[in-house]
Every structure is written in C-alpha cells, then in structure tokens.
Amino acid sequence: MSETQNTQAAKRQRTLIGQVVSNKMDKTVVVRVERRVKHPIFGKIIVRSNKYKAHDETNQYNEGDKVEIAEGRPISRDKSWTVVRLLEAARVI
C-alpha cells in the first residue's frame, strides 16, 4: 500500500505558464499557453497556442496576468487545471 502512495507522490505534476485571456466567469480564468514549434516542411519557427480553463478560487487574476497553472482532477466538464501562482501582473496604462 505504501509503495503505491510513494509512486503517486513521486509523480511530477504538469505545470504550464501562460497569459490570462478572460476572467469573465466565476472562479474560472481562461489561460492561453503559447509554444514555439519548427514547421515540419519549411523549417520556420511558428507559434502554436492552446487555451485552458483554470480554477481561480478567489477571482484574483485579471486579463493580461502571466500565471502558472497545474493539472489536477477534473473540476467541471472543461476545467481540470488550477492556477498555482501569479508570475507577473498585467501592466496598467
């Protein structure tokens, strides 16, 4: 029994860094994660992005904030990520 607990604890949790795109929902933010990929034919570096809905219990993150999200158990149909911490606040002009 303790062996399975050790392997679960040793398993790394997936984390991603992205920018908050929307915070209009209650306790949820939409985070866009960008990654740079080399095109298979042309060889040019292109930017690919995915959007993830992440749980924000206190509604403290705003659009433009750079945040770190971690994968967890499913919270709703679309939401299985949680915001871990704020890396950089959005600049207000």
C-alpha positions in Angstrom: 0.0 0.0 0.0 2.8 2.4 0.9 4.5 1.6 -2.4 1.6 3.0 -4.5 1.5 6.1 -2.3 5.2 6.7 -2.9 4.9 6.4 -6.7 1.9 8.8 -6.7 3.8 11.3 -4.6 6.9 11.0 -6.8 4.9 11.5 -10.0 5.5 15.0 -11.3 2.6 17.4 -11.7 2.3 19.0 -15.1 2.6 22.8 -15.0 2.3 25.3 -17.8 2.9 29.1 -18.0 0.5 31.3 -19.9 -1.4 34.6 -20.0 -4.9 35.1 -18.7 -7.2 35.9 -21.7 -10.6 36.0 -19.9 -11.8 36.3 -16.4 -15.5 36.8 -17.0 -16.6 33.5 -15.4 -17.0 33.0 -11.7 -14.0 31.2 -10.2 -12.6 30.4 -13.6 -10.0 32.0 -15.9 -9.0 31.2 -19.5 -5.2 30.9 -19.9 -3.5 30.9 -23.3 -0.3 28.9 -23.4 2.0 29.5 -26.3 4.7 27.2 -27.6 7.2 27.6 -30.4 7.5 24.8 -32.9 9.6 24.3 -36.0 7.4 23.8 -39.1 8.0 20.2 -40.5 8.4 21.2 -44.1 9.5 24.8 -44.2 11.7 24.8 -41.1 10.4 28.2 -39.9 9.6 28.7 -36.2 5.9 29.2 -35.7 3.9 29.9 -32.6 1.1 27.5 -31.6 -1.2 28.2 -28.7 -3.8 26.3 -26.6 -6.4 27.7 -24.2 -7.0 26.1 -20.9 -9.8 26.9 -18.3 -8.2 27.0 -14.9 -9.8 27.3 -11.4 -9.3 30.6 -9.6 -11.0 30.2 -6.2 -10.7 33.9 -5.1 -11.2 35.6 -8.5 -8.0 37.5 -8.0 -6.4 37.1 -11.5 -7.1 39.7 -14.3 -6.7 39.7 -18.0 -3.1 40.1 -19.1 -1.6 38.5 -16.0 1.1 35.9 -16.5 0.3 32.8 -14.4 1.4 29.3 -13.7 -1.3 26.5 -13.9 -1.1 22.9 -12.7 -3.0 19.9 -13.9 -5.3 18.2 -11.3 -8.5 16.2 -11.1 -11.5 17.3 -13.2 -13.4 20.1 -11.5 -16.0 20.5 -14.3 -16.6 19.4 -17.8 -13.9 21.7 -19.3 -11.8 22.5 -16.2 -9.0 20.3 -14.9 -6.3 22.9 -14.3 -5.8 25.2 -11.2 -3.9 28.5 -11.1 -0.9 28.0 -8.8 0.7 31.4 -8.7 1.0 34.8 -10.3 4.2 35.3 -12.1 3.7 38.8 -13.5 0.8 41.2 -13.1 -0.6 43.0 -16.2 0.7 46.5 -16.8 -2.0 49.1 -16.5 -1.6 52.0 -18.9 
